[in-house]
């Protein structure tokens, strides 16, 4: 590996080559804070010989380089120069503006205009809306990287405009002196940027660049797992024509995961993907293991599997995306419940289960049964008793996920599904834990954090009643048997009024009918509607003792009947 290193300023760097940001690089991601810090350090403080770090490039051809490290800084400087160019033009300093444009765009050896910095990830926005001198030809499409580029551009516009306006607002200066002062300030800003010092490290070829890219970003500042895997894939799958299938597939993966209405992260997806197929390993150690496991001949399969699983992964988190049918309602209901419980441990196993179903290695009924067992377990283990695994449960789920992945047919997959159910049974919380913590699940108008969980529980009890008519559970509301107006009267504390034993699930119309009725009247109305819980039928008076007793009965029924695995 041949490496050359030399000191340069930005003026020389931009004057002596053309630079391309390869597809394995991260999108532009500088924040407003980063831009503010750059302005303060370089322009406001204006120190002499300011050093902005090293830049690593590899040779593509004579005077053409791919950027390995430093693309965020180089992009920011180029954006700043484009803003400065525009400010000079609006200040009627055209010659100075065209001089800066020569560091943004110049004619190549074929005498054709070419931008000095080019990027594949934000094409054509970066070129058309920022680098180009004049009005853009392509409408602005708000995507994440484009929004970051535009934000940086707009922030620099605000900074430079403030400089110009401060001179224009000086009433002590004549118009001629104002123009001269504006010119001097803008030239001073230009020179501060162009005089920035950088150590330019040049490599002979792109293969060395991938190695250096990995090394630079796994020592010191962390690079995301997504970026490292993307780099590994691009290292072996190089484009051989006008269409780059690797880039297209990778963008689809990102669009699928990051486009979700729920908060999904691509790093987490890749980790869960790995755990569902390969050995159990911590996220921080995953990339090294992936490099050892996935050889050059297997990289294409890895990319295709990531693409396929990204859709499944999103569908198990964002149920509407999965377009589950009416026949698959049990599956989608369990997936919704797991999202409600905000639990992640089961994800590799669930991903592998749903993948097996999509590949016809497990029947719909068996998938629904397995997911229901996971749902019931986490209702008791996570939602009710708030227990945390020391790692054993995560390892169990990952191991079972791998076995679902490796199952050759439905018979083998069913064996794993039965083992899953058995292992979950072994880890169910004790009756004493459930009994003690059930009364702490509360809902009132001022205690609303657990409202979705409360409604989920009440739906479970209502389903067990087998009312006999179809019910739209989503539209039903929570009714307090002893009304909230009694809070603070005698023993009726908010913690008593909000307990599950004092709550029912009813339609909005029925809720209005029950509003100010006595307990006896409420029972009659509920009975007529077919929604009177059997355990309320023989109770004459409703008091705090009855509420506590009913909460305890519900806890026992939850553990031994409704959520029994």
N, C-alpha and C positions, 0 to 999 in steps of 0.2 A: 504494500500500500504506500503510494507516494503522496506526501503531504507537504504543501508549500504554505508559508505563513509570512505576511508582511503588513506593516502599518499603512493605513490609508485614511484619507478623509472622505466624507460623503461625496464631495464634488468630484474627486478622482474616481471613486467607485462608480458613480452614475455615468461618468464620461467615458469609461473604458470598457463597457460591456453591456450585454443584454441579460436580464435575469428572469428566470421562470420559477414559479412556485409549484413544485410537483404535486401530484394528487395525493401522495401519502401524507402531506402536511395537514396540520389542523386548520380549520377555517379561521378567519380573522376574528379575534375575540377580545380586543382591548376594550376596557370599560371606560366610563366617564372619568373615574378616578385615575386610571392609567394615563389618559390624555391630559388631565389637569397636572399630574405629576411631571409629565414630559414638558409641558409648557413652562411650568415653574422652574424646572431644572435647567432647561436649555435657553429659554427666552427671557424670563423674568430675572433670574439670577445671572445669566449670561457669563458663565465662567470661561476662562481661556483654556483651550486644549481639552475640551470636555470629552471623556472617553465613554462610549456607549456599549462597550463589550466586544465580543468576537462575533464574526459571521462565518459560517461554513458553507462553501459552495462546491459543486463538482462540475468539471468541464463537460459540456455537451458537444461543442465544436469551437472554432476560433472565436473568442470574445463572447461566447454564449455559455451561461452557467445555470445550473439548477441550484436552488437555495435549500440547504439542509437545515441550518439553524440561523435564526435572525430574521425570519420572514415577517414576524409581527412588527419589529422595529422598522424594517425596510418599507413595509406597506404603510406604516404610520407616517414616516418621513415623506413618502411619495404623495400621500393624501395631503399633508401639510403644504408641500410645494404646489400642489394643484390649487389649494385654497389661496395661497399667496399669489399665484399667477392671476387668479380671478380678481383678487383685491387690487392688484396693480392695474389690471385692465379697467376696472371700475373707477380707478383714480387717474385714468388717462395717462398711464405710464406704459404704453404698449411695447416699447423696445425692451424694457425690463421684464415685462410679462413674457415676451417671446424668448428672452434669454432663459428664463426658468423652464419654459416649455421644451427647450432643447435638452433639458435634463429629465424630461418626462417622455418625450417622443423625438426621435430623429430618424433620418433616412439611413437604411442599412446598405450593405454592399451592392444590393440590386437597385439602389436609389429609390426604394419604396419606404414610406413612413412606417415606423414600427415603435410601439411603446417599449420603453426600456425595462419596465417591470410588467410581467404578464402572470396571470393566475388562471387555473382551470376551474377552481371551485366557485368563484363568484362571477364567471363570465355570463352575460356581457355587461352586467351592471358596473363593475369596477372600471372597465375600459370606456364605456359609453357615457356614464354619468359623472365620473370623477376625472379620469385621465384626459379625455377628449377636450380639445379647445373648441368651445362653441356649444350649441344646444344639443342635447342627446337625441338619438334617433329611435331608441327603444323605450317603451313605457317602463316605469319603475315597478318591479315586482317585489313586494315586501316579504323576504325570506330572512331567516335568522342571521346569516352572514352579511347579507345586504343591509340589514337594519343596523348591524354593528358598524359597517363601513360608513353608512349615511350618518350615524350618530357621531362618529369621529369627525367626519367632514363638517357637519353642522356646528360642532363644538369649536373647531378651529376657525370657522367663519365668524362665530361670536367673538372669539379672542381678537382676531385681526380687525374686525369692525370696531371693536372697543378702542383699539389703538388709533384708528383713523378718526373716530368720533371725538376722542380726547383732544386731538389737534384741531379739528374743525370747531370745537366748542371754545377754543381759546380766543377770547375777544381782543386780546392784546396784539394778535398777529394780523398782518394784512393777508389778503387772499394769496398773493405770490409767496409770502413766507409760509403760509399754511401748506401750500403745495410742496414747497421744498422740504418742509419738516416731515410731511407724510412720506415723501420719497426717501428721506434719510432713515426714518424709522423702519420702513418696510425693507430697505436694503440691509439695514443692520440685522433685522430678523432673518432675512435670507442668508446672510453670511454666517450667522450663528448656527443655522442648520447645516449649511454646506461645509462648515469647518469642523463638524463633529468628527471625532477620531474613532476608528474601528480597526480591529485586527482581522484581516481577511485570511481565512484558512481555505486553501484550494486543494481539492482531491482530484485524482485522475479520472475516476469513472463513477457511475451511478451505484454499482454494487457496493463500493466502499462507502458511499453516502448512506446506504441503509444501515450499515454497521455503525457508522459514526452517529447517525440519528438515534439509534437505539441506545448507544453508550451515553450520549449527551443527556438523554432524557430519562435514563434509569439511574443516573448518579446526580444528585442535587435536586433540582426542581422536578417534581413528579409529573410524568406524562400519563394521561389516562390509559386504562387498559384498552379502551376502544382504539385509541391512536396507535398503540403498540401492535395490536392485532392487525389493524389496517395496514400498517407498515410491513408486517410480516407477509401478509397476503400479496401486497403489491410487489414485494421483493421477487416473488416467483411467477406471478401472473402479469406479464407485461403486455401492453396493448400492441397488436400487430396490424392494425388497420384504422380506418377513420372512426369506427365505433369501438369504444372501450367497454366491453362487457363487465369487467371487474369493477370499474367505476360506477356503472349503472346499477349493478347488484348492491354495491356498498351503499349507494345513495338510497336505494329502496329500503334497505335494512334500517338506516337512520330515519327515513321518513316514517316507516311503520312504527318504530319504537318512540321516537321523539314527537310524532304527530298525535299521540294518544291524548285523550281528554283527561286521563289519570296521569299521575306523576311517575312516568317510567324513565329509567336511566339505561343507556346502552351498556355501560359498564356492568350493571347488575344483571342485565339480560345475558351478556356473554358469560358471566360467572355461573348463573343458573343453568345456562345451556351446557356448560362444561360439566357441572355437577350431575346433570341428568344423563350424561353419557359416559363420563370418564371417572377417574379417581377423585375422591374427596380431597379438596385442597383449599386453603385460604385464598381470598381474592388477591392479596398482595403477592403471593407466590405463583399465581396462575400463569402469568406470561412465560416465565422460565420453563414451566412444565409443558406449556403449549408448544414452545419452540422445540423442545426435545421430542415431543410426541408426534406432532404434525410435520411430516417431512415434505420436501418439495413436491413429490408426486401426490400428496394428500391434500394440498392446499386448496385446490379447486373444489374438492368434495366438502371441505370445511366451509368455504364460502357459500356453497349451495345449501348446506345444512343450516347455516346461520340464517340465510334468507328465508328458507322454509319455516324454521322454528320461530322467526320473528313474528310472523302472522299468528301462529298458535299462542305465543307468549302474550301478545297484545289481547287476543281473544279471551284468555283466562283472567286478565285483569280488567279489561273493558268489555263487559259482556255484550253490549250492543254491537260492538265491532265483529264479534264472532257469529252474528246472525244465527243464533241457535234456534232450531225449529220448536214448534209446540210439543212435539214428541220428546224433545231434549230439555224440557223445562226443568226437570229435576236436576240436570247437570248445571244449567245456568243459575238456578236458585242457590245451589251449593257454592258456585263460584262467586256469586254476589255476597253470600254470607262471609266467605273468607276475606273478601275486601272490606266488609264491615268490621271484622275483627282486627284488621290491620296487622295481619300476620304474614311473614315471608318465609318461614322455615320450610314450609311444605312445597314451595314453588318448584324446585327441581323435580320432585315426585309428580306433582300435578302436571307439569309440562310434559313429562315422559308419559304419563297416563293418557293425556289428551292426544299426544302424538301417536301413541299406540292405537287409539280409537280411530284417528284419521287414516291410519295405515291398515285398518281392519284387523289388528292383532288382538283387539278386545271388543266385546259387544257393548252396545249402548247401555243395556241394563247393568252390566258389570261395572262400567265406568261410573254410572250414576250411583251405584252402591258404594264404590270405593270413595268417591268424592263426598258422599253423605257421611261416611265414617270419619273422614278427615274434618268435615264441617262440625260434626257432633263433638269430636275430640277437642277441637280448638274453641268451641263454645264453652266447654267446661274448663279446659286447661288455661285458655288465654282470656276469654271474655269475662268469665265469672271469677275465677280464682287468680287471674293475673300472674300466672307462674311463668318463669323464664327457664329456658333450657340451658344447661351448662355446655351444650354442644352435642350431647348425645342424640337429641331428637333431630337436629339438623343433619348429623351424620347418618342417622337411620333413614331419613327421607331421601338423602342423596344416594345411599346404597340401594334402596328400593327403586329409585328412579333409574339407576343404571341397569338393574335387573329387568325392569319393564322394557328398557331400550334393547337389551340383549335377548329378550324372549323371542323364540323362533316362531311361535304360533299362539293361538288362543288358549290352548291347554296350558302352556307355560306361563302366559300372562295371568291366567286365572289363579294359578298357584301363588304367584307373587301378590295378587290382590287379596287373597285369603290371609297371607302372611302379614300384609299391611294392617288388615283389620285386627288380627291377633295382637300385633305389637302395640297398636293404639289402645286396645283394651287394657294391656298391662300398665299403661301410663296414666290411666284415668285418675283424677284427683279423688281423694277419700270423701265419703259422705259427710264427714265432719267439716271438711274444708268448704264444700259446696253450701252446706247448711249455714255455716258461719258468715259467708260472704254474700249470699243471695240477698239479704236485706240491705246491702250497701248499693244495690242497683236501684237508682232513684230517678224520678221525673216529676218536676213541677214547672210552673211557668218561669221560675228563677233558677232551677237546676235542670238545664237542658242538654248538658254534654252527652248524657247517655240515652237521649231520646231515641236515636235509631236502634240501639241495642234493645231498649225497652219494647219498642214496637216489634222487633224481630221475635222477642220472647213471647209477647202476647199473641202474635200470629201463630206461633208454634202451639200454644194452648188452644187457640180457637180452632185450628185444623184438627186437633185431637177430639174436639167436641162432635165433629162430623155433623155439621148443621143440616146438610142435605140440599142446600142450594149453592149455586156458584157465587163466590164472594170476590169482589175486587179489593184485595187486601191493601193495595197501595193507597186507595182513596179513604181508608178507614182512619178514624181518629182515636186518641186515647181519652178515656173517661175516668175521672176520679170518683169512686163510689162515695166516700166521704169527701165533700167538695173542698177545694182549696181555700174557700172563704173561712173554713174552720181552723186554719193554721193559727196557732197561738192561743186557741181556746182550750183550756184544761190541758189534757195530755196530748192533744193533737199538735205535735210539732211538725215542722216541714219534712223531717226525715221519716215520720210515720205516714203522713199524707202521700208522700212520693213513693212509698214502697210498692213493689209489684203486687202485693196482696190487696192493695186498695185500687188497683187499676184494671180496666177492661178495654177491649177494642170494639168500637161500634162505628156505624156509619155516621156521617155528618148530621143527617136528619134525626137519627136516633139520639145523637149527642145533644141536640137542641131540645128534644122532648124530655130528656133526663135532667136537664140543667139545674132546676131548683126543686126537684122532687125529693120527697123523703125516701129513706131506704126501702120502706115497704112499697111505695109507689114505683120506685125504680125497678124492683124485682118483678112487679106485675108487667111493666112495659117490656122488660128484657125477656120475660117468659113468653109474652105474646109474639115477640120478634124471633123466638127460638134461639136466643143468645144468652139465656140465663145459665151461668156455670152451675153444675149440679151441686157443688159444695156450698153454694149460697142459698139453696132452696129452703133449708130448714133453720136458717139463722134468723132470729127474731129482731135483734138489735145489733146495729153496726157500731163497734167501738174499737179502741186501740188494741185491745187484747185479741179481738177477732182479726184485725188486720195483720198483726204479728203471726197469729196462728195460720192464717191463709198463706202468708209469705213462706212460712216453713213447709206447709203442705206442697206448695208449688215447687220449692227447692227439691223436695224428695221426689216429686213426680218428674221433674226435669231430669234428674239423675237416673232414676230407675225405669222410666218409661219413654218420655218424649225424645230425650237425647241419649238414650242408651245405645251403645254400640253393639 
